[in-house]
Amino acid sequence: MLSSETITTIQATIPLLETVKTGLTKHFYKRLFHHHPELQDVFNMSHQRTGGQPAALFDAVLAYARNIENLEALLPAVERIAHKHTSFLVKPEQYDVVGHHLIETIRELAGEAATPEVLQAWSEAYQLLAQVFIGRENTLYEQQAQSHGGWEGTRSFVVSRKEKESALITSFYLEAEDGQPILGYKPGQYLGIQVKPVGSKYQEIRQYSLSDASNGQYYRISVKRENGDEKGVVSNHLHDHVQVGDKLGVMPPAGDFYLETQSQSPVVLLSGGVGFTPLMAMLNTLIQEQHQGPILWLHGCENSEHHALAEDIQQKATQHENLKSYTWYNQPTDADVDASSHTGEGVMNLEQVREDIDLPHTHFYFCGPLPFMQFVNDTLKGWRVEEHRIHYEVFGPHSSL
């Protein structure tokens, strides 16, 4: 536990943090990679270049300072980050490295404000938080290794199938090279994939949602080709260079976003673009387990050319009376305008289907671009849906809705 003096000192630095903002974390990462370039094989360097990771770390540091007297409020964030750390194979000894450079960053940026008392307080606070993470991550590593089909570290998987699902999305089916059982997972979780892209100086690790129900035979990830100089290093490598028979390093499934519902509860799955991937695992699991309550599938994308797994969803809706599917095309093609393959045009309109989806005890799961999720979240709260019935995942560095 932290002393009252330490807590008071940490709280007194909040105005300084709010003034420095992401300058703190940008300096930290620059310093860290200068002294430990090998860590560039661990961190997502695309998120460094876009500024997403420094922003996420700053938000976490500020949240820690603001909640230093109420650390229980941070437990959901700790759980989410701990899962992500296991997919990067973060080790306990790396916390000492990060802690050293965080304290040195404060010393270098805070000037006269970086008194011995301030540096000592932040050292104590960091060590406490590091021990919380190390403890939780060790538990997760043990669970992953000791469960049936589990393993520790990186395991070699072979691409057994590669299927183009839409103009930008391709599915990869992965089977263990050793032919041994593979770890099951909760629908909504993701895999850490380790590759060295063609032309890249560093090894890269990315997380991709599992897009099928757990089956004990293979993992499926459905990857969108990302365009732009700062994005798409790994996705383009997978699309252009990884073929059937190739091997990938894979970390055990992880993630704190997953389906939890009673068999009679209505479930609404809302997605935008490639955000359908974790929800597809949820849908297939609900069908596999013969879910008794209503299942509503709502999806928005550009048009039929970008509508991944459209025929699969349509077939499932035909076969299962409790499943209804709704689709919105933002920029429908001429053929789409004349077809009945979608519910509406433009962005998703929840008021249009509120009568079908705003049911008592319904649980809502959603994923997609941040503006889409903010829209869904705001709409549901406007409908007075309780917070415990709203579940979402943000791809990449976490952002609050």
Residue pairs with C-beta under 8 A, 6 or more apart in sequence:
1 128
2 10
2 68
2 124
2 125
2 128
5 121
6 120
6 121
6 124
6 125
7 68
7 69
9 117
9 118
9 121
10 65
10 68
10 121
10 122
10 125
11 65
11 68
11 69
12 118
13 65
13 110
13 113
13 118
13 121
13 122
14 62
14 65
14 66
16 110
16 113
17 24
17 58
17 61
17 62
17 65
18 62
20 109
20 110
21 58
22 51
22 54
22 55
22 58
23 109
24 58
24 61
24 105
24 106
24 109
25 53
25 54
25 55
25 57
25 58
25 61
26 51
26 54
27 105
27 108
27 109
28 54
28 57
28 101
28 102
28 105
29 43
29 48
29 53
29 54
29 57
31 101
31 104
31 105
31 108
32 39
32 97
32 98
32 101
33 39
33 40
33 43
35 101
36 97
39 94
39 97
40 201
40 202
41 202
41 203
42 88
42 89
42 90
42 94
42 205
43 53
43 88
44 53
44 204
44 205
44 206
44 396
45 202
45 204
45 233
46 230
46 231
46 232
46 233
47 53
47 56
47 396
47 397
48 54
49 230
50 230
50 231
52 396
52 397
53 397
55 397
56 397
56 398
56 399
59 400
60 77
60 81
63 74
63 77
64 74
64 125
64 129
67 73
67 74
68 125
76 256
77 398
78 132
78 133
78 136
79 136
79 256
80 256
80 257
80 398
81 133
81 398
82 133
82 136
82 137
82 140
83 140
83 254
83 255
83 256
84 207
84 254
84 255
85 133
85 137
86 137
86 140
86 141
86 144
86 192
86 251
86 252
86 254
87 190
87 191
87 192
87 205
87 207
87 251
87 254
88 192
88 205
88 251
89 153
89 154
89 192
89 205
89 251
90 137
92 134
92 137
92 138
95 130
95 133
95 134
96 130
98 130
99 123
99 126
99 127
99 130
102 122
102 126
103 119
103 122
103 123
103 126
106 114
106 118
106 119
106 122
107 114
107 119
108 114
110 118
140 254
141 152
143 150
144 150
144 151
144 152
144 183
144 252
144 253
144 254
145 151
145 152
145 252
147 183
147 184
148 181
148 183
148 184
149 180
149 181
149 182
149 183
149 184
149 216
150 183
150 252
151 183
151 252
152 252
153 251
154 194
154 249
154 250
154 251
155 176
155 177
155 178
155 249
155 250
155 251
155 252
156 176
156 177
156 178
156 247
156 248
156 249
156 250
157 174
157 175
157 176
157 177
157 219
157 247
157 248
157 249
157 250
158 174
158 175
158 176
158 177
158 245
158 246
158 247
158 248
159 172
159 173
159 174
159 242
159 243
159 244
159 245
159 246
159 247
159 248
160 173
160 174
160 175
160 218
160 244
161 171
161 172
161 173
161 244
162 170
162 171
162 172
162 173
162 242
162 243
162 244
163 170
163 171
163 173
164 170
165 171
165 222
165 308
165 309
166 301
166 305
166 306
166 307
166 308
167 305
167 306
168 224
168 225
168 274
168 306
169 222
169 223
169 224
169 225
169 274
169 306
169 308
170 222
170 223
170 225
170 238
170 239
171 211
171 220
171 221
171 222
171 223
172 220
172 221
172 222
172 223
172 238
172 242
173 218
173 219
173 220
174 191
174 218
174 219
174 220
174 221
174 248
174 250
175 182
175 217
175 218
176 182
177 247
181 216
182 216
182 217
182 218
182 219
183 252
183 253
184 214
184 216
184 253
185 210
185 214
185 253
186 214
186 253
186 255
186 258
186 259
187 210
187 213
187 214
187 258
187 259
187 278
187 281
187 282
187 284
187 285
188 209
188 255
188 257
188 258
188 259
188 278
188 279
188 281
188 282
188 365
188 393
189 209
189 210
189 253
189 254
189 255
189 257
189 258
189 278
189 281
190 207
190 208
190 209
190 210
190 253
190 254
190 255
190 278
191 207
191 208
191 210
191 219
191 221
191 250
191 251
191 253
192 205
192 206
192 207
192 250
192 251
192 252
192 254
193 205
193 206
193 207
193 208
193 221
193 234
193 248
193 249
193 250
193 251
194 203
194 204
194 205
194 248
194 249
194 250
194 251
195 203
195 204
195 206
195 234
195 237
195 238
195 242
195 248
195 249
196 202
196 203
196 204
197 204
197 233
197 234
197 236
197 237
197 241
198 237
198 240
198 241
200 233
200 237
204 233
204 234
205 251
206 234
206 235
207 254
207 255
208 221
208 222
208 223
208 277
209 221
209 222
209 255
209 277
209 278
209 281
209 367
209 393
210 219
210 220
210 221
210 253
210 277
210 278
210 281
211 220
211 221
211 222
211 276
211 277
211 278
211 280
211 281
212 219
212 220
212 280
212 281
212 284
213 281
213 284
213 285
213 287
213 288
214 281
214 285
219 250
219 253
221 277
222 274
222 276
222 277
222 280
222 308
222 309
223 235
223 238
223 239
223 274
224 235
224 273
224 274
225 232
225 235
225 236
225 239
226 232
226 235
226 236
242 248
255 393
257 278
257 367
257 391
257 392
257 393
258 282
259 267
259 281
259 282
259 285
259 286
259 365
260 363
261 267
261 291
261 293
261 363
262 293
263 289
263 291
263 292
263 293
264 292
264 293
265 293
265 361
265 362
265 363
266 293
266 294
266 295
266 296
266 357
266 359
266 360
266 361
266 362
266 363
267 282
267 286
267 291
267 293
267 294
267 295
267 296
267 362
267 363
267 365
268 296
268 298
268 357
268 362
268 363
268 364
268 365
269 279
269 282
269 283
269 295
269 296
269 297
269 298
269 365
269 366
270 279
270 298
270 299
270 348
270 364
270 365
270 366
270 367
270 368
270 376
271 279
271 298
271 299
271 300
271 366
271 367
271 368
272 299
272 300
272 301
272 348
272 367
272 368
272 369
272 372
272 373
273 300
273 301
273 306
273 368
273 369
273 372
274 308
274 368
275 366
275 367
275 368
275 369
275 372
275 373
275 395
276 299
276 308
276 309
276 367
276 368
277 367
278 365
278 367
278 393
279 297
279 365
279 366
279 367
280 309
282 365
283 295
283 297
283 313
283 316
283 323
286 295
287 295
287 316
287 320
287 323
291 322
292 322
293 322
294 322
294 324
294 359
295 320
295 322
295 323
295 324
296 323
296 324
296 326
296 353
296 356
296 357
297 313
297 317
297 323
297 324
297 325
297 326
298 325
298 326
298 327
298 348
298 350
298 353
298 357
299 307
299 313
299 325
299 326
299 327
299 328
300 327
300 328
300 329
300 330
300 347
300 348
300 368
300 372
301 307
301 308
301 327
301 328
301 329
301 330
302 329
302 330
302 331
303 329
303 330
303 331
303 332
303 333
303 336
304 310
304 329
304 332
304 333
304 335
304 336
304 339
304 341
304 342
305 333
307 327
307 329
307 341
310 327
310 341
313 325
314 325
314 341
316 323
316 325
317 323
317 324
317 325
324 356
326 343
326 353
327 341
327 342
327 343
328 342
328 343
328 344
328 345
328 346
328 347
328 348
328 349
329 336
329 342
329 344
329 345
330 345
330 346
330 347
332 342
332 345
336 342
337 345
343 352
343 353
344 352
347 372
347 375
348 372
348 375
348 376
350 357
350 376
350 379
354 383
357 364
358 383
358 385
361 389
362 385
362 389
363 389
363 391
364 376
364 380
364 385
364 389
364 390
364 391
365 391
365 392
366 372
366 373
366 376
366 377
366 391
366 392
367 373
367 392
367 393
367 394
367 395
370 394
370 399
370 401
373 392
373 394
373 401
374 401
376 392
377 390
377 392
377 401
380 390
381 390
392 401
394 401
